[in-house]
């Protein structure tokens, strides 16, 4: 904005002094505050100019501050006009219609009001000097009015008068007027400052995409992302050495020597993917079930009511982490295409350097549940829990180097039992440690 400039010998008139304040306002409003407020227009700060229910025929408008853009203004006046109310005015509405509802608007525009009045010497054009009471200042004091809508069965809001900003819509019910706070709908635009400040996130892939996302919402989105996470990939620097122990109930995942490791609160370090498996083609089941070859593979046949038992000793690997559940997956099939069968696995814990190899003191029993045949010779995978969820058998924790003896038997299902021999396939044995 141009500065007011005075030259030696130049005539100075009173308008020159008035233009000083106008020029300062233009510099401040148009070039500074406008940019600081992210070029917001016709907007209000916080609860400024908030319209609230007062009575069935009136509303109040909260004192406050905002800015209005008025492109009809010419230099040195600023096109950015201050919206200001130092007190909360009450706006009285037109009496309600006797038959139909209507929608009114509460609107405002920037305006100036006379300020102080002081006694000053005044020289009239004919040269007479007198003492007059003159206005020596003015200030911003926005004009707030109501605009009546047209009563109707389905009323609509009236047009916004030129030069005004809409603050609220109010529903004036027939006969009774405003019903309460719910009859007032806030229409203001709030200044993008503080928690209401906005950013453009249209290119974002993990937080809400918006041309004007509030900073507060962006922080909430980022917080949720940090807590729950969602990513295509992540890069881990090589830490060379193990990091510090994490806080309780946390695991720390890291890269060391091009391998991923997990460290828990106890300080235990485990390579990712080190959960051990066992069995497979080498699982040596021994027992009194009929052994035969069917479809080119060895099977163990369990007859209905035969009482056969097949036994497998499982070695708990050295890489097993105590506290992890141990599961066994085992394949079966029946030549029948209907009825049901069930299998039960009894796990006996044989603790290294403590229990006898024949010990059955600590046991866990888990049934497969009823398996319903629908296709003859259908391959069925049965799951047995050899320990509880925390890696215990009869309240004793399984440790690396222990043995688990598994005794597999056929049991009666809840429905009609299959009369055919149930085939167990030893080579399908898989044990999952954790």
MILUMKE-899628 format. One record per residue (C-alpha): x, y, z. Coordinates in steps of 0.05 Angstrom, whole numbers, padded with zeros to 5 digits, always signed. Each point is the difference from the previous one (the first is absolute). Example, Ala and Ser with C-alpha at 12.3 -4.5 7.8 and 13.67 -1.06 7.14 Angstrom:
MILUMKE-899628
+00246-00090+00156
+00027+00069-00013
//
This chain:
MILUMKE-899628
+00000+00000+00000
+00024+00070-00016
+00022+00042+00059
-00029+00069+00009
+00054+00049-00022
+00005+00074+00016
+00047+00049-00035
+00031+00065+00022
-00048+00057-00016
-00056-00048-00019
-00072+00016+00019
-00024-00051+00051
-00075-00011+00006
-00038-00039+00053
-00014-00058-00048
+00075-00014-00001
-00001-00016+00074
-00062-00044-00007
+00034-00040-00054
+00057-00017+00046
-00043-00047+00042
-00033-00029-00062
+00067-00015-00031
+00025-00035+00062
-00063-00042+00003
+00008-00021-00072
+00073-00020+00012
-00018-00040+00062
-00065-00033-00024
+00016-00014-00073
+00074-00016+00001
+00012-00029+00069
-00060-00028+00037
-00032-00026-00064
+00061-00044-00015
+00009-00021+00073
-00072-00025+00000
+00012-00043-00062
-00038+00050-00043
-00065-00013+00036
-00057+00047-00019
-00066+00018+00033
+00018-00040+00062
-00001+00007+00075
+00045-00016+00059
-00023-00055+00049
-00071+00014+00024
-00002+00072-00026
-00067+00019-00030
-00031-00067+00021
-00076+00005-00002
-00037-00031+00059
-00072-00009+00020
-00026+00052+00049
-00075-00005-00003
-00055-00022-00049
+00007+00067-00035
+00073+00020+00010
+00072-00024-00007
+00066+00026+00028
+00065+00009-00037
+00065-00012+00037
+00051+00056+00001
+00062-00015-00040
+00046+00013-00059
+00004-00021-00073
+00018+00026-00069
-00043+00015-00061
+00023+00009-00072
-00033+00060-00033
+00024+00007-00072
-00039+00065-00009
+00051+00037+00043
+00053+00042-00035
+00068+00024+00024
+00020+00023+00050
-00056-00040+00033
+00015-00074+00011
-00043-00052-00035
+00008-00042+00063
-00048+00029+00051
+00001-00014+00074
-00062-00033+00028
-00005+00021+00073
-00052+00001+00054
+00021+00022+00070
-00066-00022+00031
-00052-00054-00014
-00060+00031-00035
-00070-00031+00004
-00036-00005-00066
-00076+00002+00003
-00036-00040-00053
-00064+00015-00036
-00060-00033+00033
-00013-00071-00025
-00052-00014-00053
-00067-00026+00023
+00000-00060-00048
+00068-00016-00029
+00072-00005+00021
+00054+00044-00030
+00076+00003-00001
+00035+00065+00017
+00073+00018-00009
+00044+00035+00051
+00052+00039-00039
+00055+00052+00011
+00047+00046-00036
+00059+00043+00019
-00017+00071+00019
+00030+00059+00036
-00030+00037+00058
+00015+00069+00028
+00045+00000+00061
+00020+00056+00046
-00030+00070-00007
+00042+00059+00024
-00005+00076+00002
+00045+00030-00053
+00012+00069-00030
-00032+00004-00068
+00011+00053-00053
-00059+00009-00046
+00010+00016-00074
-00018+00073+00013
+00056+00003+00051
-00040-00003+00065
+00034-00042+00054
-00045-00037+00048
+00004-00060+00048
-00037-00060-00027
-00012-00071+00024
+00033-00044-00053
+00010-00075-00010
+00074-00012+00009
+00002-00076-00010
-00038-00058-00029
+00006-00076+00008
-00024-00065-00030
-00068-00022+00024
-00033-00052-00045
-00072+00006-00020
-00042-00062+00018
-00071-00007-00026
-00052-00054-00014
-00029-00014-00069
-00070-00027+00000
-00017-00061-00041
-00067-00015-00032
-00048-00044+00040
-00017-00065-00037
-00018-00073+00010
+00072-00016-00019
+00037+00065+00012
+00067+00018-00030
+00051+00051+00021
-00003+00070-00031
+00055+00027-00044
+00062+00028+00034
+00001+00076-00006
+00059+00028-00040
+00059+00018+00043
-00021-00042+00059
+00028-00065+00030
-00048-00054+00025
+00008-00017+00073
-00058-00049+00010
-00067-00026-00024
-00057+00000+00050
-00064-00040-00006
-00059+00042+00022
-00057-00049+00013
-00071+00021-00014
-00034+00033+00059
+00053-00019+00052
+00064+00028-00030
+00068-00030+00016
-00006-00068+00034
+00068+00004+00034
+00075-00007-00015
-00015-00052-00054
-00036+00052-00041
+00066+00038-00011
+00050-00027-00052
+00070+00030+00001
+00023+00022-00069
+00066+00033+00018
+00068-00017-00030
+00052-00006+00056
+00070+00028-00008
+00053-00055-00012
+00042+00013+00061
+00020-00044+00058
-00035-00068-00002
-00043+00025-00058
+00061+00014-00045
-00003-00040-00064
+00049-00035-00047
-00008-00029-00070
+00006-00076+00004
-00031-00019-00067
+00064-00039-00017
+00000-00038+00066
-00006-00075-00001
-00003-00016+00075
-00039+00059+00029
-00065+00031-00021
+00007+00032-00069
-00029+00070+00000
+00013+00068-00030
-00009+00030+00069
+00012-00052+00054
+00003+00030+00070
+00066-00006+00036
-00037-00032+00058
-00029-00055-00045
+00068-00011-00034
+00031-00011+00069
-00054-00050+00018
+00011-00037-00066
+00075-00002+00011
-00009-00023+00071
-00044-00058-00023
+00051-00017-00054
+00056-00001+00051
-00041-00044+00046
-00028-00050-00049
+00042+00011-00063
-00013-00014-00073
+00057-00001-00050
+00024-00033-00063
+00070-00011+00026
+00049+00026+00051
+00076+00008-00001
+00040-00021+00062
+00070+00027+00011
+00052-00051+00022
+00009+00013+00074
+00063-00043+00004
-00015-00016+00073
-00064-00016+00037
-00042+00060+00023
-00021+00013+00071
-00054-00042+00032
-00070+00028-00017
-00053+00019+00051
-00045-00052+00031
-00050-00034-00047
+00039+00026-00061
+00042-00035-00053
+00057+00035-00037
+00010-00020-00073
+00067+00018-00031
+00053-00017-00053
+00068-00026+00021
+00047-00029-00052
-00054-00003-00053
-00045-00042+00044
-00063+00022+00036
-00002-00013+00075
-00052+00010+00055
+00019+00019+00071
-00050-00005+00058
-00003+00034+00068
+00039-00058+00031
+00058+00014-00047
-00010-00063-00041
+00022+00007-00073
-00033-00043-00053
+00012+00000-00075
-00064+00013-00038
-00026-00065-00031
+00037-00043+00050
-00064-00035+00024
+00016-00075-00005
-00039-00053-00035
+00005-00075+00008
-00025-00066-00026
-00016-00005-00074
+00025-00060-00038
+00044-00021+00059
-00056-00003+00052
+00006-00070+00029
-00068-00018+00027
-00002-00066+00038
-00061-00038+00025
-00052-00053-00013
-00039+00033-00056
+00000-00042-00064
+00057+00023-00045
-00011-00005-00075
+00018+00033-00066
-00055+00038-00034
+00006+00046-00060
+00075-00011+00002
+00011+00023+00071
+00001-00030+00070
-00063+00009+00041
-00022-00020+00070
-00071-00026+00003
-00043+00013+00062
-00061-00046+00004
-00067+00019+00030
+00003-00018+00074
+00068-00033-00011
+00035+00038+00055
+00065+00006-00039
+00053+00050+00021
+00058+00029-00040
+00057+00035+00036
+00050+00052-00022
+00056+00031+00042
+00013+00073-00019
+00065+00034+00018
-00009+00073+00019
+00054+00038-00040
+00053+00043+00032
-00027+00061-00036
-00068-00006+00034
-00021+00061+00041
-00034-00020+00065
-00071+00026+00004
-00018-00014-00073
-00056-00048-00016
+00019-00066-00034
-00048-00026-00053
-00002-00063-00042
-00032-00006-00069
-00015-00071-00024
-00033-00027-00064
-00057-00051+00001
-00051-00027-00048
-00058-00050-00003
-00026-00041-00058
-00070+00020+00021
-00038+00059-00029
-00046+00011+00059
-00004-00005+00076
+00052+00024+00050
+00065-00018+00035
+00043+00031+00055
+00071-00006+00023
+00032+00018+00067
+00073+00017+00015
+00027-00009+00071
+00065+00038+00011
+00046-00021+00058
+00056+00046+00021
+00067-00033+00012
+00047+00052+00028
+00073-00008-00016
+00045-00023+00056
-00061-00008+00045
-00056-00046-00023
+00001-00074-00019
-00009-00014-00074
-00066-00035+00017
-00027+00056+00043
-00074+00017-00008
-00004+00046+00061
-00010+00064-00039
-00049-00006-00058
-00041+00042-00047
-00059-00031-00038
-00028+00032-00063
-00054-00027-00046
-00006+00015-00074
-00074+00012+00005
-00050-00036-00045
+00025-00008-00072
-00057-00009-00049
+00013-00040-00063
-00026+00029-00065
+00046-00029-00053
+00030-00069+00001
+00076+00001+00016
-00003+00075+00011
+00065+00026+00029
-00014+00031+00068
+00050+00039+00042
-00012-00007+00075
+00029+00049+00050
+00020-00020+00070
+00023+00047+00055
+00057-00036+00035
+00007+00055+00052
-00045+00056+00024
+00005+00071-00029
+00060+00017+00044
+00041-00062-00015
-00018-00040+00062
-00022-00072+00013
-00036-00009+00066
+00028+00068+00024
+00072-00020-00016
+00036+00041-00053
+00030-00037-00058
+00075+00015-00009
+00050-00011-00056
+00026-00072+00002
-00063-00029+00032
-00038-00058-00031
-00074-00001-00014
-00031-00068-00008
-00063+00002-00043
-00049-00058+00004
-00051+00002-00057
-00066-00038+00007
-00067-00003-00035
-00060+00022+00040
-00075+00001-00012
-00029+00062-00031
-00064+00034+00021
-00039-00021-00062
-00005-00065-00040
+00069-00033+00001
+00036-00021-00063
+00006-00076+00000
+00060+00000-00047
+00073+00000+00024
+00027+00070+00006
+00068+00009-00035
+00054+00042+00033
+00057+00021-00046
+00065+00003+00040
+00037+00040-00053
-00048+00058+00009
+00023+00011+00072
+00019+00072+00013
+00016+00030+00068
+00001+00076+00008
+00038+00029+00059
-00028+00069+00013
//
